[in-house]
């Protein structure tokens, strides 16, 4: 609990957390903390548990053991202080719903559009559109928007209700490099404007490099949280991948290599924009308070760098 209404220092805390899914251990006895107002890139190979971790923070996947706290409070489903963008793909592309109505759907996932919305909801929608520079998209149907423009409206959905923590699950998938850069810059701008915390999962580090405060890398049931220079190293990533990894830096970019294969790209080269439907509100649209600050690990192989 915060004292006398003061904001918690930490957005997210995991204390000796073990996560399991489908009989498989995703995280083992992991402790870490994320500070209020940080931009954290969440990375790791396919199956490392990036989505599962976000769903656990949302209270949708119970921890097998340990405690997860958001803004100092135990996780709970439907937390209004968390904004969540699930992985969404081409299901949005064919929709004729207007941008403004699409954003409003997150205020009530069972209602289409604004005619029945009250004045407070309408004002909240307009505020969210302004935050993402989405006024020009408000009257256009989703089917006429680019992937980057649809992601702008998805971000607006996440900002309804003034969340303090944003969980963005692979928002760059299927976007070209120019749109990827635009989405990252937009999220960073909103994050700084509002002073909120962001966990931004991605399958490649480079698009996030100029926005990150720290990186959370998951793999082999363990996690490393620290600066890029602390985490993106040969020994740390070899431990997380469970095999020898090399890290190369060239022209301001970082390449994570296994032999002559760039593993981040290889892990996800099969992913595309097909067959992964779902609306942005298929997630118990929530917003949550933040909690967490980095501390040293209890046992070096599984916690913060």
C-alpha positions in Angstrom: 0.0 0.0 0.0 1.3 3.5 -0.7 1.4 5.9 2.2 -0.8 9.0 2.3 -1.8 8.7 -1.4 1.9 8.8 -2.6 2.6 7.0 -5.9 4.3 3.6 -5.5 8.0 3.5 -6.5 7.5 0.3 -8.3 5.3 -0.6 -11.2 5.7 -4.4 -11.0 7.2 -6.8 -8.6 7.8 -10.6 -9.0 8.8 -12.3 -5.8 10.1 -15.9 -6.3 7.5 -16.4 -9.0 7.0 -19.7 -10.8 4.7 -19.8 -13.8 3.5 -23.0 -15.4 1.4 -23.5 -18.5 0.2 -26.8 -20.1 2.5 -28.8 -17.8 5.5 -26.7 -18.8 7.5 -24.4 -16.5 7.7 -20.9 -18.0 9.5 -19.2 -15.2 11.2 -20.7 -12.1 11.5 -18.9 -8.8 12.0 -15.5 -10.5 12.3 -12.2 -8.6 12.5 -8.9 -10.3 11.2 -5.3 -10.0 10.2 -2.7 -12.6 10.3 1.0 -11.6 7.5 3.4 -12.1 7.9 5.2 -15.4 10.3 2.7 -17.1 10.2 1.5 -20.7 11.1 -2.2 -20.5 11.6 -4.3 -23.7 10.5 -7.9 -23.1 12.4 -10.3 -25.3 13.2 -14.0 -25.6 12.9 -17.0 -28.0 9.6 -18.4 -29.1 7.9 -20.2 -26.1 10.0 -18.3 -23.5 6.9 -17.0 -21.9 6.5 -13.3 -22.8 2.7 -13.6 -23.4 2.3 -15.9 -20.3 4.1 -13.4 -18.1 1.8 -10.5 -19.3 -1.3 -12.7 -18.7 0.0 -13.5 -15.2 0.3 -9.7 -14.5 -3.3 -9.3 -15.7 -4.4 -12.0 -13.3 -5.4 -14.4 -16.1 -2.7 -17.0 -15.4 -2.2 -17.8 -11.7 1.3 -18.1 -10.4 2.2 -21.7 -9.4 4.1 -20.1 -6.5 5.4 -16.7 -5.4 3.8 -13.3 -5.6 3.2 -10.8 -8.3 2.3 -7.2 -7.3 1.2 -4.3 -9.4 1.7 -0.9 -7.8 2.3 -2.8 -4.5 -1.0 -4.7 -4.7 -1.5 -8.4 -5.6 -2.6 -9.0 -9.1 -6.3 -9.1 -9.9 -8.3 -9.6 -13.0 -9.7 -6.5 -14.6 -7.3 -4.1 -12.9 -8.2 -0.7 -14.3 -4.6 0.6 -13.9 -3.3 -1.8 -16.6 -3.7 -1.2 -20.3 -3.2 -4.3 -22.4 -2.6 -4.8 -26.1 -2.8 -8.5 -27.0 -1.3 -9.9 -30.1 -3.6 -8.9 -32.9 -3.2 -9.5 -36.6 -5.3 -9.5 -39.7 -8.7 -10.0 -38.0 -8.8 -6.2 -37.7 -7.9 -5.5 -41.3 -11.3 -6.3 -42.9 -13.4 -4.4 -40.3 -15.6 -1.5 -41.5 -16.0 -0.1 -38.0 -14.8 3.5 -37.7 -11.7 4.2 -35.8 -13.5 6.2 -33.1 -16.1 3.5 -32.6 -13.3 0.9 -32.5 -11.5 2.7 -29.7 -14.9 3.1 -27.8 -15.4 -0.7 -27.9 -12.7 -1.0 -25.3 -14.8 1.0 -22.9 -17.5 -1.7 -23.2 -16.5 -4.7 -25.3 -20.2 -5.6 -25.9 -21.3 -2.3 -27.3 -20.5 -1.1 -30.8 -19.8 2.6 -31.2 -20.6 5.7 -29.2 -24.3 6.4 -29.7 -25.1 4.8 -26.3 -21.9 6.0 -24.6 -22.2 8.6 -21.9 -20.4 12.0 -22.0 -17.6 10.8 -19.8 -16.8 7.8 -22.1 -17.0 10.0 -25.2 -14.6 12.4 -23.6 -12.3 9.6 -22.6 -12.2 8.3 -26.2 -11.4 11.7 -27.6 -8.6 12.1 -25.0 -7.1 8.8 -26.0 -7.3 9.6 -29.7 -5.5 12.9 -29.0 -2.8 11.2 -27.1 -1.9 8.9 -30.0 -2.5 11.6 -32.7 -5.5 9.6 -33.9 -8.0 12.3 -34.7 -7.4 11.9 -38.5 -8.2 8.2 -38.2 -11.4 8.6 -36.1 -13.8 8.6 -39.0 -12.0 6.1 -41.2 -12.9 2.4 -41.2 -10.2 0.0 -40.0 -10.2 -1.7 -43.4 -8.8 1.4 -45.0 -6.0 1.9 -42.4 -2.4 0.6 -42.6 -1.0 -1.7 -39.9 0.8 1.1 -38.2 -2.4 3.2 -38.1 -4.4 0.3 -36.7 -1.7 -0.1 -34.0 -2.2 3.6 -33.2 -5.9 2.9 -32.5 -5.1 -0.2 -30.5 -2.8 1.9 -28.3 -5.6 4.5 -27.9 -7.8 1.6 -26.6 -5.1 0.8 -24.0 -5.1 4.4 -22.8 -8.8 4.5 -21.9 -9.2 5.0 -18.1 -5.8 6.5 -17.5 -3.7 3.3 -16.9 -0.4 3.5 -15.1 1.1 0.3 -16.7 0.9 -0.7 -20.3 1.5 -4.3 -21.4 2.1 -4.4 -25.2 2.4 -7.9 -26.6 4.3 -8.0 -29.9 2.8 -4.8 -31.4 5.5 -4.8 -34.1 4.7 -8.2 -35.7 3.9 -7.8 -39.4 4.8 -4.2 -39.6 7.5 -2.9 -42.0 10.5 -1.2 -40.5 9.1 2.3 -41.0 5.9 1.5 -39.2 7.8 -0.4 -36.5 9.8 2.8 -35.9 6.7 4.9 -35.8 4.9 2.6 -33.3 8.0 2.6 -30.9 8.4 6.3 -31.1 4.6 6.8 -30.4 4.7 4.5 -27.4 7.8 6.2 -26.0 6.2 9.6 -26.5 3.0 8.6 -24.7 5.0 6.9 -22.0 7.0 10.1 -21.3 4.0 12.4 -21.7 2.0 10.4 -19.1 4.8 9.2 -16.9 3.6 5.6 -17.1 5.4 2.3 -17.2 5.6 0.2 -20.4 6.4 -3.5 -20.9 6.8 -3.9 -24.7 7.4 -7.4 -25.9 9.1 -7.9 -29.3 10.9 -10.6 -31.2 13.9 -8.4 -32.1 15.8 -5.9 -30.0 16.9 -3.4 -32.6 13.6 -1.5 -33.2 13.5 -0.8 -29.4 17.1 0.3 -28.9 16.4 4.0 -28.8 13.4 3.8 -26.5 14.5 1.3 -23.9 15.4 2.0 -20.3 16.0 -1.7 -19.6 15.4 -5.1 -21.2 13.8 -8.2 -19.7 15.0 -11.3 -21.5 13.3 -14.6 -20.9 14.4 -18.1 -21.7 14.9 -21.6 -20.4 12.6 -20.8 -17.4 14.8 -17.9 -16.2 14.9 -14.2 -16.7 17.5 -11.4 -16.8 16.6 -7.8 -16.3 19.0 -5.0 -16.8 20.4 -2.5 -19.2 21.2 -3.6 -22.8 24.9 -3.8 -22.0 24.2 -5.9 -18.9 21.8 -8.4 -20.5 22.7 -8.6 -24.2 25.9 -10.4 -23.6 27.3 -13.8 -24.7 27.2 -15.4 -21.2 23.8 -14.1 -20.2 22.1 -15.0 -23.5 23.8 -18.4 -23.7 22.3 -19.2 -20.4 18.9 -18.1 -21.4 18.9 -19.9 -24.8 20.6 -23.0 -23.3 23.1 -23.0 -26.1 26.2 -20.9 -27.2 25.1 -17.5 -28.3 27.3 -14.7 -29.8 26.4 -11.0 -29.7 27.7 -8.8 -32.5 27.4 -5.0 -32.6 27.6 -3.3 -35.9 26.5 0.2 -37.1 24.4 0.9 -34.0 22.6 -2.4 -34.3 22.9 -5.6 -32.2 22.8 -9.1 -33.7 22.1 -12.2 -31.5 23.7 -15.1 -33.3 23.8 -18.9 -32.9 26.6 -19.9 -35.3 25.8 -18.1 -38.5 22.0 -17.8 -37.8 20.5 -14.6 -36.3 18.4 -16.3 -33.7 15.9 -13.5 -33.0 14.8 -13.4 -36.7 15.1 -17.2 -37.0 12.8 -17.8 -34.0 10.0 -15.8 -35.5 10.5 -16.1 -39.3 7.4 -18.3 -39.5 5.1 -15.7 -37.9 3.0 -13.7 -40.2 -0.2 -11.7 -40.3 -2.5 -14.7 -40.9 -4.7 -16.8 -38.6 -4.2 -14.9 -35.3 -7.4 -13.1 -34.9 -9.0 -11.4 -32.0 -10.1 -7.9 -31.1 -8.2 -5.6 -28.9 -10.8 -6.1 -26.2 -10.5 -9.9 -26.0 -8.5 -9.4 -22.9 -10.7 -8.3 -20.1 -9.6 -4.8 -21.0 -7.9 -3.6 -17.9 -5.6 -0.9 -16.5 -3.3 -1.3 -13.6 -1.0 0.4 -11.2 2.7 -0.1 -11.4 5.1 -1.5 -8.9 8.8 -2.6 -9.0 12.5 -1.6 -8.8 15.5 -3.8 -9.7 17.2 -5.6 -6.9 19.9 -8.2 -6.8 18.9 -11.8 -7.4 18.5 -14.3 -4.7 20.3 -16.9 -6.7 22.3 -15.7 -9.6 21.1 -18.0 -12.3 17.5 -16.9 -12.4 17.0 -13.3 -11.5 18.0 -9.7 -12.3 21.4 -9.1 -13.8 
